[in-house]
Amino acid sequence: MKKNTVNKLVSLVVVLALLAATCAGVYLGIFGRNTQMVTIRENGEDTQQALYRQVAFIPNTINENWQEAIIPSAALGGGYSYSFTAEQGELSDQDFARAMKSAASVLKARAALISGDASATVDGSTVTVIVPEESNNSLLSLALPTTGHYELVFADSATGDVSETALTAEHIKQAYYSSSNSTVRLQLELNKKGTRVMEDLKVNRAGESLYLLQDGAMLSSIALNASTSTSLLELTISDWSYAYTAVTCLRSGELPVALTLASSGAADASMGAALNIILYVAAAALLLVCVWLVVRCRLSGLVGVWGVVAQAVLFGLCTALISVNASWRMSLLSLIVLLVCEAVFLYSLIVVMGHLASSLQSGRGVRASVGDAFGKPLKVIGIAYGVLLAAGLVLMFAFQGGVYGVLGRIMMVGAAVSAAIVFVGVRVVLSCLLSLTGDKAGLYGPSAR
């Protein structure tokens, strides 16, 4: 008798603790919270601001502060725009249109490297780039209009004029930059063709210097000697922003036309309505699942509803933590992938709870039915989660720290969280309720006729 009382007390504490944690997670996930408010002087007046802030992390239409934790792409969330103009010159209309389209592609790639995401549109002689930022970024203003023509040349020691071009962008496989002890270095990894050229230069031009030019202006130089690498050239740059610009331009390509910054300012999302529609549809789907669970499975259905809410909180929190640490931007494609992950979770929960209801309806006890419910569908659900984990693993290793690499990590963590909720969380809560109510089949689902 005493043991039964202790079990009931422990079960009650566990259920209340999980319920309180879930409610707190929902509130913080939707609304966030400010802590330790402080008074500061702003424009000659005292204003209250939060010293620490817990931002919302569940995507919703009630409070848009969640976009501080999970930043939507420029197309979904808008941000800051940069408009550039070009002169047609002697180009034909058809060639100029192709050049502007190519320029938009280059600008989009450059902006994505700096801001994590970007959208670009062409309107005649104007290209407009939108990035998911709130104000002007000096790096974008510097890197975007740079033509990006890079070459390593020999120069006449007397006049300083270029005497011979040795290497161009076609010889460079990848570019990196690093900074340590106030020294900024630009590393140029050469491809096979570039390596062969460097091997020849080390033999025939030893003692001379190669000069790195950006759009005709010298950035740095490197001496050719026995210690010069033939596959990775390391040059010292005077300012880190120039090195960053060089890396960005070399990775994105050269602009086909000269561009001039015409204007910049806040910009609306081109697909902002789509984001809200998707959120409404997702919320409606969750609500329908919750209604089905309660109608079909009664008290065990309420446990399923808890699982739906708890998974939404934990998945949103994990996504926010990963995306903030990786400066990730949620594009439309990645949002669809996340919804697919949610659909797999809802499917697995419906299958488990459906098996539980069917087992109860056949006349088995609650404990036996719970065992059946978590045993029979395990293979199918396990395959579904295995596919998600495998896809996430492939993306993570294939793209590493890139947009899709981060998405792969989110998929893997999401699959782990979802599996834990279905196979551990729901079962623990059901066991606690069984301890409190006893094996009363009618409470947990449809009884046998």
C-alpha positions as CSV (number, residue, x, y, z in Angstrom):
1,M,0.0,0.0,0.0
2,K,2.8,2.4,0.9
3,K,4.7,1.5,-2.3
4,N,1.5,2.3,-4.4
5,T,1.2,5.6,-2.7
6,V,4.8,6.6,-3.4
7,N,4.3,5.5,-7.0
8,K,1.2,7.7,-7.3
9,L,3.0,10.7,-5.7
10,V,6.0,10.3,-8.0
11,S,3.7,10.0,-11.0
12,L,1.8,13.1,-10.1
13,V,5.0,15.1,-9.6
14,V,6.3,13.9,-13.0
15,V,3.1,14.8,-14.8
16,L,2.8,18.2,-13.2
17,A,6.5,19.0,-13.9
18,L,6.2,18.0,-17.6
19,L,2.9,20.0,-17.9
20,A,4.5,23.1,-16.3
21,A,7.6,22.9,-18.4
22,T,5.5,22.5,-21.6
23,C,3.3,25.5,-20.7
24,A,6.4,27.6,-19.9
25,G,8.0,26.5,-23.2
26,V,4.9,27.5,-25.2
27,Y,4.8,30.9,-23.6
28,L,8.5,31.6,-24.0
29,G,8.5,30.1,-27.5
30,I,5.7,32.4,-28.7
31,F,6.2,35.6,-26.7
32,G,9.8,35.5,-25.4
33,R,10.7,37.3,-22.2
34,N,12.7,40.4,-21.1
35,T,14.7,40.1,-17.8
36,Q,16.6,42.7,-15.8
37,M,15.2,45.9,-17.3
38,V,17.6,48.8,-17.1
39,T,17.2,52.6,-17.7
40,I,19.3,54.3,-20.4
41,R,19.4,57.7,-21.9
42,E,18.3,57.8,-25.5
43,N,17.8,61.1,-27.4
44,G,17.8,63.0,-24.1
45,E,15.1,60.8,-22.5
46,D,15.1,57.9,-20.1
47,T,14.0,54.6,-21.7
48,Q,13.6,51.1,-20.4
49,Q,15.4,48.3,-22.2
50,A,16.1,44.7,-21.4
51,L,19.6,43.9,-20.2
52,Y,18.9,40.2,-21.0
53,R,16.3,38.8,-23.4
54,Q,14.9,35.4,-24.1
55,V,13.5,35.7,-27.6
56,A,10.6,33.8,-29.1
57,F,11.7,30.7,-31.0
58,I,8.4,29.1,-32.3
59,P,7.4,30.5,-35.7
60,N,4.1,32.2,-35.3
61,T,1.9,35.2,-36.5
62,I,1.3,36.6,-33.0
63,N,4.7,37.9,-32.2
64,E,7.4,38.4,-34.9
65,N,10.2,38.5,-32.4
66,W,10.9,34.8,-33.3
67,Q,12.6,36.1,-36.4
68,E,15.5,37.2,-34.1
69,A,16.1,33.5,-33.3
70,I,15.2,31.9,-36.6
71,I,15.8,34.5,-39.3
72,P,13.7,34.0,-42.4
73,S,15.3,34.5,-45.8
74,A,15.1,37.8,-47.5
75,A,12.3,36.5,-49.7
76,L,10.2,35.4,-46.7
77,G,11.1,38.0,-44.1
78,G,12.4,41.1,-46.1
79,G,15.2,43.2,-44.7
80,Y,17.5,45.7,-46.4
81,S,17.9,46.4,-50.1
82,Y,20.7,47.7,-52.3
83,S,19.9,48.9,-55.8
84,F,22.6,49.1,-58.5
85,T,22.5,50.6,-62.0
86,A,24.6,49.8,-65.1
87,E,25.3,51.6,-68.3
88,Q,24.4,49.6,-71.5
89,G,27.2,51.2,-73.5
90,E,27.8,49.5,-76.8
91,L,26.0,46.2,-75.8
92,S,23.0,45.2,-77.8
93,D,19.7,45.0,-75.9
94,Q,19.9,41.2,-75.8
95,D,23.5,41.1,-74.6
96,F,22.8,43.7,-72.0
97,A,19.8,41.8,-70.7
98,R,21.9,38.7,-70.4
99,A,24.7,40.6,-68.7
100,M,22.2,42.1,-66.1
101,K,20.8,38.6,-65.4
102,S,24.3,37.3,-64.8
103,A,25.1,40.3,-62.7
104,A,22.1,39.6,-60.5
105,S,23.2,36.0,-60.0
106,V,26.7,37.2,-59.0
107,L,25.3,39.8,-56.6
108,K,23.0,37.3,-55.0
109,A,25.9,34.8,-54.4
110,R,28.1,37.6,-52.9
111,A,25.3,38.9,-50.6
112,A,24.5,35.3,-49.5
113,L,28.1,34.7,-48.6
114,I,28.1,37.8,-46.4
115,S,24.6,37.8,-45.0
116,G,23.7,34.1,-45.2
117,D,20.9,34.7,-47.7
118,A,19.8,37.1,-50.4
119,S,17.3,37.6,-53.2
120,A,18.1,39.6,-56.4
121,T,15.8,41.0,-59.1
122,V,16.5,42.7,-62.4
123,D,14.4,45.6,-63.7
124,G,16.0,47.0,-66.9
125,S,19.3,48.5,-66.0
126,T,18.8,48.1,-62.3
127,V,19.6,45.2,-60.0
128,T,18.1,45.1,-56.5
129,V,19.5,42.8,-53.9
130,I,17.6,42.2,-50.6
131,V,19.4,40.7,-47.5
132,P,17.8,39.7,-44.2
133,E,19.3,42.5,-42.2
134,E,17.9,45.6,-40.5
135,S,20.4,48.3,-41.5
136,N,23.2,49.0,-44.0
137,N,26.1,46.6,-44.0
138,S,29.4,48.3,-45.0
139,L,30.8,45.0,-46.2
140,L,28.0,44.6,-48.7
141,S,28.4,48.2,-49.9
142,L,32.1,47.4,-50.5
143,A,31.9,43.9,-52.0
144,L,28.7,44.0,-54.1
145,P,29.7,46.7,-56.7
146,T,33.4,45.5,-56.9
147,T,33.9,44.1,-60.4
148,G,36.1,41.4,-59.1
149,H,38.7,40.9,-61.7
150,Y,41.7,39.3,-60.0
151,E,45.1,38.4,-61.5
152,L,48.6,37.7,-60.4
153,V,51.1,39.5,-62.5
154,F,54.7,40.4,-63.0
155,A,55.5,44.1,-63.0
156,D,58.4,46.1,-64.5
157,S,60.6,47.1,-61.6
158,A,61.5,50.4,-63.2
159,T,58.0,51.7,-64.3
160,G,55.7,49.5,-62.2
161,D,53.7,48.6,-65.2
162,V,52.3,45.1,-65.7
163,S,54.7,43.1,-67.9
164,E,53.1,39.7,-67.9
165,T,50.0,38.1,-66.4
166,A,50.8,34.8,-64.7
167,L,47.6,33.6,-63.0
168,T,44.0,34.6,-63.2
169,A,40.7,33.5,-61.4
170,E,40.5,30.5,-63.7
171,H,43.6,29.1,-61.9
172,I,42.1,29.6,-58.4
173,K,40.1,26.7,-56.9
174,Q,39.2,28.4,-53.6
175,A,39.9,31.4,-51.6
176,Y,40.2,31.9,-47.8
177,Y,41.2,34.6,-45.4
178,S,42.5,34.6,-41.8
179,S,43.5,37.1,-39.2
180,S,45.9,36.7,-36.3
181,N,48.0,39.2,-34.3
182,S,46.7,42.1,-36.5
183,T,48.0,40.3,-39.6
184,V,45.5,39.6,-42.3
185,R,46.3,36.8,-44.8
186,L,44.6,35.9,-48.0
187,Q,45.0,32.3,-49.0
188,L,44.5,31.3,-52.7
189,E,44.2,27.5,-53.3
190,L,45.2,26.8,-56.9
191,N,43.6,24.1,-59.1
192,K,45.7,21.6,-61.1
193,K,46.2,24.1,-63.9
194,G,47.4,26.8,-61.5
195,T,49.7,24.4,-59.7
196,R,51.4,23.5,-62.9
197,V,51.9,27.2,-63.7
198,M,53.4,27.8,-60.3
199,E,55.7,24.9,-60.6
200,D,57.1,26.3,-63.8
201,L,57.4,29.9,-62.3
202,K,59.3,28.6,-59.3
203,V,62.0,27.2,-61.7
204,N,62.1,29.9,-64.3
205,R,61.2,33.1,-62.4
206,A,62.8,32.5,-59.0
207,G,63.7,35.7,-57.1
208,E,60.9,37.7,-58.8
209,S,57.6,38.9,-57.2
210,L,54.1,38.2,-58.2
211,Y,51.6,41.1,-57.6
212,L,47.9,40.5,-56.8
213,L,45.7,43.0,-58.6
214,Q,42.0,43.7,-57.9
215,D,40.4,45.5,-60.8
216,G,43.8,46.8,-61.8
217,A,44.8,48.0,-58.3
218,M,47.5,46.2,-56.3
219,L,46.4,44.4,-53.1
220,S,49.6,42.5,-52.2
221,S,52.6,40.6,-53.5
222,I,54.4,37.3,-53.0
223,A,58.1,36.4,-53.7
224,L,58.9,33.4,-55.7
225,N,61.5,31.2,-54.0
226,A,62.2,27.6,-53.0
227,S,59.8,27.9,-50.0
228,T,56.8,29.2,-52.1
229,S,54.0,26.7,-52.2
230,T,52.8,25.7,-55.6
231,S,49.3,24.8,-54.5
232,L,48.4,27.4,-51.8
233,L,49.6,31.0,-52.1
234,E,49.4,33.1,-48.9
235,L,49.5,36.9,-49.2
236,T,49.4,39.6,-46.5
237,I,46.7,42.1,-47.0
238,S,46.7,45.6,-45.4
239,D,43.0,45.5,-44.3
240,W,40.7,42.6,-43.4
241,S,37.8,44.1,-45.4
242,Y,39.8,43.9,-48.6
243,A,40.7,40.3,-47.9
244,Y,37.1,39.5,-47.2
245,T,36.0,41.2,-50.4
246,A,38.5,39.3,-52.4
247,V,37.3,36.0,-51.0
248,T,33.7,36.9,-51.6
249,C,34.4,38.0,-55.2
250,L,36.6,35.0,-56.1
251,R,33.9,32.6,-54.7
252,S,31.0,34.3,-56.5
253,G,32.6,35.3,-59.8
254,E,33.3,38.5,-61.7
255,L,30.6,41.0,-62.6
256,P,30.0,41.2,-66.4
257,V,29.2,44.9,-66.2
258,A,30.2,47.8,-64.0
259,L,27.7,48.7,-61.3
260,T,27.0,51.8,-59.3
261,L,25.1,51.9,-56.0
262,A,22.0,54.0,-56.6
263,S,20.1,53.6,-53.4
264,S,19.6,51.5,-50.3
265,G,17.0,51.1,-47.6
266,A,14.5,48.9,-45.8
267,A,12.7,46.4,-48.0
268,D,9.6,44.3,-47.7
269,A,9.6,40.5,-48.3
270,S,8.7,39.4,-51.8
271,M,7.0,36.3,-50.3
272,G,6.0,37.6,-46.9
273,A,2.4,36.5,-47.4
274,A,3.5,33.0,-48.2
275,L,5.3,32.7,-44.8
276,N,2.1,33.6,-42.9
277,I,-0.1,31.3,-45.0
278,I,2.3,28.4,-44.4
279,L,2.3,29.2,-40.6
280,Y,-1.6,29.2,-40.6
281,V,-1.8,26.0,-42.5
282,A,0.7,24.3,-40.2
283,A,-1.1,25.5,-37.1
284,A,-4.4,24.3,-38.6
285,A,-2.9,20.8,-39.3
286,L,-1.6,20.6,-35.7
287,L,-5.0,21.5,-34.4
288,L,-6.8,18.9,-36.5
289,V,-4.4,16.2,-35.3
290,C,-5.0,17.2,-31.7
291,V,-8.8,17.1,-32.2
292,W,-8.5,13.6,-33.8
293,L,-6.3,12.4,-30.9
294,V,-8.8,13.5,-28.3
295,V,-11.9,12.2,-30.1
296,R,-10.3,8.9,-31.1
297,C,-8.2,8.2,-28.0
298,R,-9.7,10.1,-25.1
299,L,-7.3,10.4,-22.2
300,S,-4.5,8.8,-24.1
301,G,-5.3,11.3,-26.8
302,L,-4.7,14.1,-24.4
303,V,-1.3,12.6,-23.8
304,G,-0.8,12.7,-27.6
305,V,-1.7,16.3,-27.6
306,W,0.9,16.9,-25.0
307,G,3.4,15.2,-27.3
308,V,2.4,17.4,-30.2
309,V,2.9,20.6,-28.1
310,A,6.1,19.4,-26.4
311,Q,7.7,18.4,-29.7
312,A,6.8,21.8,-31.3
313,V,8.5,23.5,-28.3
314,L,11.7,21.4,-28.4
315,F,12.0,21.3,-32.2
316,G,11.6,25.1,-32.3
317,L,14.1,25.6,-29.5
318,C,16.7,23.3,-31.1
319,T,16.2,24.9,-34.5
320,A,16.7,28.4,-33.0
321,L,19.9,27.4,-31.1
322,I,21.4,25.7,-34.1
323,S,20.5,28.5,-36.5
324,V,21.8,31.3,-34.3
325,N,25.1,29.6,-33.7
326,A,25.5,29.0,-37.4
327,S,24.0,32.3,-38.7
328,W,21.5,30.2,-40.7
329,R,18.7,31.7,-42.7
330,M,15.4,29.9,-43.3
331,S,14.5,29.8,-46.9
332,L,11.3,28.6,-48.4
333,L,12.9,25.2,-49.4
334,S,14.3,24.7,-45.9
335,L,10.9,25.6,-44.4
336,I,9.2,23.0,-46.5
337,V,11.8,20.4,-45.3
338,L,11.1,21.3,-41.7
339,L,7.4,20.9,-42.3
340,V,8.1,17.4,-43.8
341,C,10.0,16.6,-40.6
342,E,6.9,17.7,-38.6
343,A,4.7,15.6,-40.8
344,V,6.8,12.5,-40.1
345,F,6.4,13.2,-36.4
346,L,2.6,13.6,-36.6
347,Y,2.3,10.5,-38.7
348,S,4.3,8.5,-36.2
349,L,2.2,9.8,-33.3
350,I,-1.1,9.1,-35.1
351,V,0.0,5.5,-35.9
352,V,1.1,4.8,-32.3
353,M,-2.1,6.3,-30.8
354,G,-4.3,4.6,-33.4
355,H,-2.8,1.2,-32.6
356,L,-3.4,2.0,-28.9
357,A,-7.1,2.8,-29.5
358,S,-7.5,-0.3,-31.7
359,S,-6.0,-2.6,-29.1
360,L,-8.3,-1.1,-26.4
361,Q,-11.3,-1.6,-28.6
362,S,-10.4,-5.3,-29.1
363,G,-10.7,-5.8,-25.3
364,R,-7.1,-5.8,-24.1
365,G,-6.1,-3.9,-21.0
366,V,-4.5,-0.5,-21.0
367,R,-1.0,-1.8,-20.1
368,A,-1.1,-4.5,-22.7
369,S,-2.4,-2.1,-25.3
370,V,0.4,0.4,-24.6
371,G,2.9,-2.4,-25.1
372,D,1.2,-3.3,-28.4
373,A,1.0,0.3,-29.6
374,F,4.7,1.0,-29.1
375,G,5.8,-2.4,-30.5
376,K,3.8,-3.0,-33.7
377,P,4.5,0.2,-35.7
378,L,8.1,0.5,-34.6
379,K,9.5,-0.9,-37.8
380,V,7.7,1.5,-40.2
381,I,8.2,4.5,-38.0
382,G,11.9,3.5,-37.4
383,I,12.4,3.5,-41.2
384,A,10.8,7.0,-41.5
385,Y,13.1,8.4,-38.8
386,G,16.1,6.5,-40.3
387,V,15.5,8.2,-43.6
388,L,15.4,11.6,-42.0
389,L,18.6,10.9,-40.0
390,A,20.4,9.6,-43.1
391,A,19.3,12.6,-45.2
392,G,20.4,15.0,-42.5
393,L,23.7,13.2,-42.2
394,V,24.3,13.4,-46.0
395,L,23.5,17.1,-46.0
396,M,25.7,17.8,-43.0
397,F,28.8,16.1,-44.5
398,A,28.2,17.2,-48.1
399,F,27.6,20.9,-47.3
400,Q,29.3,21.2,-43.8
401,G,28.8,24.7,-42.5
402,G,26.8,25.9,-45.5
403,V,23.0,26.5,-45.6
404,Y,22.1,23.0,-46.4
405,G,24.7,21.6,-44.0
406,V,23.0,23.4,-41.1
407,L,19.6,22.2,-42.4
408,G,21.0,18.7,-42.2
409,R,21.9,19.2,-38.5
410,I,18.5,20.6,-37.8
411,M,16.9,17.6,-39.5
412,M,19.0,15.1,-37.5
413,V,18.2,16.8,-34.1
414,G,14.6,17.2,-35.1
415,A,14.3,13.4,-35.8
416,A,16.0,12.6,-32.5
417,V,13.7,14.9,-30.6
418,S,10.6,13.6,-32.3
419,A,11.6,9.9,-31.7
420,A,12.2,10.7,-28.1
421,I,8.8,12.3,-27.6
422,V,6.9,9.5,-29.3
423,F,8.8,6.5,-27.8
424,V,9.9,7.8,-24.5
425,G,7.9,11.0,-23.5
426,V,4.4,9.8,-24.4
427,R,5.0,6.3,-22.9
428,V,6.3,7.9,-19.6
429,V,3.3,10.1,-19.3
430,L,0.9,7.2,-20.1
431,S,2.7,5.1,-17.4
432,C,2.3,8.0,-14.9
433,L,-1.4,8.4,-15.6
434,L,-1.9,4.6,-15.4
435,S,-0.4,4.7,-11.9
436,L,-2.8,7.5,-10.9
437,T,-6.0,6.2,-12.5
438,G,-5.5,2.4,-12.7
439,D,-6.1,0.1,-15.6
440,K,-9.5,1.6,-16.7
441,A,-9.7,1.1,-20.4
442,G,-12.7,3.3,-20.9
443,L,-10.6,6.4,-19.9
444,Y,-7.9,5.8,-22.4
445,G,-9.8,4.9,-25.6
446,P,-12.8,3.2,-27.1
447,S,-13.8,0.1,-25.0
448,A,-14.6,-3.3,-26.5
449,R,-18.2,-3.7,-27.6
